[in-house]
Amino acid sequence: MSDQQLTARGAATRQRIIDVATREFAEHGIAGARIERVVAAARTNKAQLYAYFGNKEGLFDAIFFGSLERIVNVVPIDATDLADWAVRLYDEYIERPELIRLATWARLERRPTGHLVADTDRLDQNKLQAITDAQQAGLVRAGDPFDVMAMVIAMSMAWSPVSNVYAATSDEPAETHDRRRDFLRESVRRAVAPS
């Protein structure tokens, strides 16, 4: 059911389902998420959820792909300043940890190797082209643009919920986040600087 066909009430119900299901999937994963908890918290019913999303997998896909699109739109790449991009990614992951958790569940339960999504669903072509252009302009070190992108993203996630060392939260003191941002910015600058 497309958003254009929804009434204001239907759109509000669909959004409540997405909001509740995002938390449910982020906390419990795909296999552990329960539609019963989602519909109860969203104040709707299974029939309505299935009308909008088809099934539990379809609901996860809508949320997961929406989160991928969100990160591309909210934190657009600036390949001329990859250090700043990394810091903006860090901030987004701290403010919205469910983005990382959803990606982690997709990795664990769906695609344990290779790209996180099928080639047809990848949203990194503009990022890769921007890095290629910055490399050609002598602003970014030579190398596979995908590897450069992957390294910068990994560095930005050093304190995210996928860290095997420490998962930060938005509740920590501003000074702590400022210190990490400064360290991340300088580390990325050094990592991607032309030789």
C-alpha positions as CSV (number, residue, x, y, z in Angstrom):
1,M,0.0,0.0,0.0
2,S,1.7,3.2,-1.1
3,D,1.8,6.3,1.1
4,Q,-0.2,8.2,-1.5
5,Q,-3.2,5.9,-0.9
6,L,-3.2,6.3,2.9
7,T,-5.5,8.6,4.8
8,A,-4.0,10.8,7.5
9,R,-5.1,8.2,10.1
10,G,-3.6,5.4,8.0
11,A,-0.3,7.3,7.6
12,A,-0.1,7.9,11.3
13,T,-0.8,4.2,12.0
14,R,1.9,3.1,9.5
15,Q,4.4,5.5,11.1
16,R,3.6,4.2,14.6
17,I,4.2,0.7,13.4
18,I,7.6,1.8,11.9
19,D,8.6,3.6,15.1
20,V,7.7,0.7,17.4
21,A,9.1,-2.0,15.0
22,T,12.4,-0.1,14.7
23,R,12.9,-0.4,18.4
24,E,11.8,-4.0,18.4
25,F,14.1,-5.1,15.6
26,A,17.0,-3.0,17.0
27,E,16.6,-4.7,20.4
28,H,15.7,-8.3,19.4
29,G,16.9,-8.8,15.8
30,I,14.8,-10.2,13.0
31,A,14.3,-13.7,14.5
32,G,13.6,-12.3,18.0
33,A,11.3,-9.5,17.1
34,R,7.6,-10.3,17.8
35,I,4.8,-8.9,15.7
36,E,2.5,-9.2,18.7
37,R,4.6,-6.7,20.7
38,V,4.8,-4.4,17.7
39,V,1.0,-4.3,17.1
40,A,0.2,-3.9,20.8
41,A,2.7,-1.0,21.3
42,A,1.6,0.6,18.0
43,R,-2.1,0.3,18.9
44,T,-3.0,-1.5,15.8
45,N,-3.5,-5.1,14.6
46,K,-1.7,-7.8,12.6
47,A,-4.0,-7.3,9.6
48,Q,-3.1,-3.7,9.4
49,L,0.6,-4.3,9.7
50,Y,0.5,-7.0,7.1
51,A,-1.5,-4.8,4.7
52,Y,1.2,-2.2,4.9
53,F,4.3,-4.4,4.9
54,G,3.3,-7.9,3.8
55,N,5.1,-9.8,6.6
56,K,7.7,-9.5,9.3
57,E,10.6,-9.6,6.7
58,G,8.9,-6.9,4.7
59,L,8.6,-4.8,7.8
60,F,12.2,-5.2,8.6
61,D,13.2,-4.4,5.0
62,A,11.1,-1.2,5.0
63,I,12.8,-0.1,8.3
64,F,16.3,-1.2,7.3
65,F,16.3,0.3,3.9
66,G,14.8,3.5,5.3
67,S,17.7,3.7,7.8
68,L,20.2,3.3,4.9
69,E,18.5,6.1,2.9
70,R,18.4,8.2,6.0
71,I,22.1,8.0,6.7
72,V,22.8,8.9,3.1
73,N,20.5,11.9,3.2
74,V,21.2,13.2,6.7
75,V,25.0,12.7,6.6
76,P,26.0,13.3,3.0
77,I,29.6,12.6,2.1
78,D,32.0,15.4,1.5
79,A,35.0,13.6,0.0
80,T,37.1,16.7,0.2
81,D,36.8,16.5,4.0
82,L,36.4,12.8,4.9
83,A,37.4,13.6,8.5
84,D,34.4,15.9,8.9
85,W,32.2,13.2,7.3
86,A,33.5,10.7,9.9
87,V,32.6,13.0,12.7
88,R,29.1,13.7,11.4
89,L,28.6,9.9,11.1
90,Y,29.8,9.5,14.7
91,D,27.3,12.0,15.8
92,E,24.5,10.3,13.9
93,Y,25.4,6.9,15.4
94,I,25.4,8.3,18.9
95,E,22.0,10.0,18.4
96,R,20.4,7.1,16.6
97,P,22.1,3.9,17.8
98,E,19.3,1.8,16.3
99,L,20.8,2.5,12.8
100,I,23.9,0.5,13.7
101,R,21.9,-2.2,15.6
102,L,19.6,-2.8,12.5
103,A,22.7,-3.1,10.3
104,T,24.3,-5.5,12.8
105,W,21.2,-7.7,12.9
106,A,21.1,-7.7,9.1
107,R,24.7,-8.8,9.0
108,L,24.2,-11.5,11.7
109,E,20.9,-12.9,10.4
110,R,21.0,-12.3,6.6
111,R,24.4,-11.5,5.0
112,P,27.3,-12.7,7.2
113,T,29.8,-12.0,4.4
114,G,30.2,-9.6,1.5
115,H,28.2,-6.4,1.1
116,L,25.5,-5.8,3.7
117,V,22.8,-5.5,0.9
118,A,22.5,-6.9,-2.6
119,D,24.2,-4.9,-5.3
120,T,20.9,-3.6,-6.6
121,D,20.2,-2.1,-3.1
122,R,23.5,-0.5,-2.5
123,L,23.5,3.3,-2.0
124,D,27.2,4.0,-2.2
125,Q,27.7,4.9,-5.8
126,N,27.7,8.6,-5.2
127,K,30.1,8.2,-2.2
128,L,32.5,6.1,-4.3
129,Q,32.4,8.6,-7.1
130,A,33.0,11.5,-4.7
131,I,36.0,9.6,-3.3
132,T,37.3,8.9,-6.8
133,D,37.0,12.5,-7.7
134,A,38.8,13.6,-4.5
135,Q,41.6,11.1,-5.3
136,Q,42.0,12.4,-8.8
137,A,42.2,15.9,-7.4
138,G,45.0,14.8,-5.1
139,L,43.0,15.3,-1.9
140,V,42.7,11.7,-0.8
141,R,45.2,8.9,-0.9
142,A,45.2,6.5,-3.8
143,G,43.5,3.1,-3.4
144,D,40.2,1.4,-4.0
145,P,37.5,4.0,-3.2
146,F,35.4,1.3,-1.6
147,D,38.3,0.5,0.8
148,V,38.7,4.2,1.7
149,M,35.0,4.6,2.3
150,A,34.8,1.4,4.4
151,M,37.8,2.5,6.5
152,V,36.4,5.9,7.2
153,I,33.0,4.5,8.1
154,A,34.6,1.9,10.4
155,M,36.6,4.6,12.2
156,S,33.4,6.6,12.7
157,M,31.9,3.6,14.4
158,A,34.7,3.0,16.9
159,W,32.5,4.0,19.8
160,S,29.1,2.9,18.3
161,P,27.0,0.0,19.5
162,V,29.0,-2.4,17.3
163,S,32.2,-1.6,19.1
164,N,33.8,-4.6,20.7
165,V,35.6,-2.3,23.2
166,Y,33.1,0.4,24.3
167,A,29.7,1.6,23.2
168,A,29.1,5.3,23.8
169,T,25.8,7.0,24.5
170,S,24.4,10.4,24.0
171,D,24.2,10.7,27.8
172,E,28.0,11.0,28.2
173,P,29.5,14.4,28.9
174,A,29.9,16.8,26.0
175,E,33.6,17.0,26.7
176,T,34.0,13.3,26.2
177,H,32.3,13.5,22.8
178,D,34.4,16.5,21.8
179,R,37.6,14.7,22.7
180,R,36.5,11.7,20.6
181,R,35.5,13.9,17.7
182,D,38.9,15.6,17.7
183,F,40.7,12.3,17.9
184,L,38.5,10.8,15.1
185,R,39.0,13.9,12.9
186,E,42.8,13.8,13.2
187,S,42.9,10.0,12.8
188,V,40.9,10.1,9.6
189,R,42.9,13.0,8.2
190,R,46.1,11.1,8.6
191,A,44.6,7.8,7.3
192,V,43.3,9.3,4.0
193,A,46.0,12.0,3.4
194,P,47.7,11.6,0.1
195,S,51.1,10.0,0.3
